[in-house]
Amino acid sequence: MENEKVYQMKFAKIYELLVNKAVRKDRTKEEVDEIIRWLTGYKQEELDQMAVSKIGYGEFFQNAPELNENRKKIKGVICGVRVKEIEEPLMQEIRYLDKLVDELAKGKRMEKILRA
């Protein structure tokens, strides 16, 4: 039930929160966009459209053009849970993004964040 609430949240609101988190830590919206594009395969124009649309967070990930294969290399803890141990596939995708933006906010270099 809790997952459903997250899936129904508007992507535009979550996106705003992710960008604000990065900017507060002296990072940029462009870096957040790069992370999202890397993870999901969306083009910048598509991302810009969704950032002002009513699309739900779950739907945003379900419709992702091409989830990056290297996302499986993302490890660590987010919200007290190991990313690899999240059993719900859609929630795991959401937490991957949370983890990447956390890494950005903590000052990691983009090459490391994007598992290059």
C-alpha positions as CSV (number, residue, x, y, z in Angstrom):
1,M,0.0,0.0,0.0
2,E,2.8,2.4,0.8
3,N,4.4,1.7,-2.5
4,E,1.2,2.6,-4.3
5,K,1.3,6.1,-2.7
6,V,4.8,6.6,-4.0
7,Y,3.8,5.4,-7.5
8,Q,0.9,7.8,-7.6
9,M,2.9,10.9,-6.6
10,K,3.4,13.3,-9.5
11,F,6.8,13.0,-11.1
12,A,6.9,16.8,-11.5
13,K,6.8,17.2,-7.7
14,I,9.5,14.5,-7.1
15,Y,11.6,16.0,-9.8
16,E,11.4,19.4,-8.1
17,L,12.5,17.9,-4.8
18,L,15.4,16.1,-6.4
19,V,16.7,19.2,-8.2
20,N,16.3,21.3,-5.0
21,K,18.3,18.7,-3.0
22,A,21.1,18.9,-5.5
23,V,21.1,22.7,-5.8
24,R,21.2,23.1,-2.0
25,K,24.5,21.1,-2.1
26,D,25.9,23.3,-4.9
27,R,25.1,20.9,-7.7
28,T,23.0,21.7,-10.7
29,K,19.7,20.8,-12.3
30,E,21.7,19.8,-15.4
31,E,23.5,17.2,-13.4
32,V,20.2,15.8,-12.0
33,D,18.9,15.7,-15.6
34,E,22.0,13.8,-16.8
35,I,21.5,11.2,-14.0
36,I,17.8,10.8,-14.9
37,R,18.6,10.5,-18.6
38,W,21.4,8.0,-17.9
39,L,19.2,5.9,-15.7
40,T,16.0,5.9,-17.8
41,G,16.9,6.6,-21.4
42,Y,14.6,9.6,-21.7
43,K,15.8,12.4,-24.0
44,Q,16.1,15.9,-22.5
45,E,13.0,17.1,-24.4
46,E,10.9,14.2,-23.0
47,L,12.2,14.9,-19.5
48,D,11.4,18.6,-19.7
49,Q,7.8,17.7,-20.8
50,M,7.3,15.3,-17.9
51,A,8.7,17.8,-15.4
52,V,5.6,19.9,-16.0
53,S,3.1,17.1,-16.7
54,K,0.8,15.2,-14.4
55,I,2.5,11.8,-15.0
56,G,2.8,9.7,-11.9
57,Y,6.2,8.6,-10.6
58,G,5.5,4.9,-11.1
59,E,4.3,5.6,-14.7
60,F,7.5,7.6,-15.4
61,F,9.6,4.6,-14.6
62,Q,7.2,2.1,-16.3
63,N,7.4,4.1,-19.5
64,A,11.2,4.6,-19.4
65,P,12.6,4.1,-22.9
66,E,15.6,2.1,-21.8
67,L,16.7,1.5,-18.3
68,N,20.5,1.5,-18.1
69,E,22.0,-2.0,-17.6
70,N,24.7,-0.5,-15.3
71,R,22.0,0.5,-12.8
72,K,22.5,-2.9,-11.3
73,K,25.9,-1.7,-10.1
74,I,24.3,0.8,-7.8
75,K,24.8,-0.4,-4.2
76,G,24.4,1.1,-0.8
77,V,21.6,2.1,1.5
78,I,18.7,4.5,0.9
79,C,16.0,5.2,3.4
80,G,17.6,2.5,5.6
81,V,17.3,-0.3,3.1
82,R,19.9,-1.8,0.8
83,V,19.1,-1.0,-2.8
84,K,19.9,-4.6,-3.9
85,E,17.5,-6.1,-1.3
86,I,14.4,-4.2,-2.5
87,E,12.1,-6.9,-3.9
88,E,9.5,-4.8,-5.7
89,P,11.1,-4.0,-9.1
90,L,9.4,-0.7,-9.6
91,M,10.4,0.5,-6.1
92,Q,13.9,-0.6,-6.8
93,E,14.1,1.6,-9.9
94,I,12.8,4.5,-7.9
95,R,15.4,4.0,-5.2
96,Y,18.2,3.7,-7.7
97,L,17.4,7.3,-8.7
98,D,17.2,8.4,-5.0
99,K,20.6,6.8,-4.4
100,L,22.2,8.5,-7.4
101,V,20.9,11.9,-6.4
102,D,22.1,11.3,-2.9
103,E,25.6,10.6,-4.3
104,L,25.4,13.8,-6.3
105,A,24.4,15.8,-3.2
106,K,27.3,14.2,-1.3
107,G,29.8,15.6,-3.8
108,K,30.6,12.5,-5.8
109,R,32.0,13.0,-9.3
110,M,29.6,12.4,-12.2
111,E,31.9,9.6,-13.6
112,K,31.5,7.7,-10.4
113,I,27.8,8.3,-10.1
114,L,27.2,7.1,-13.7
115,R,29.3,4.0,-13.1
116,A,31.6,5.0,-15.9
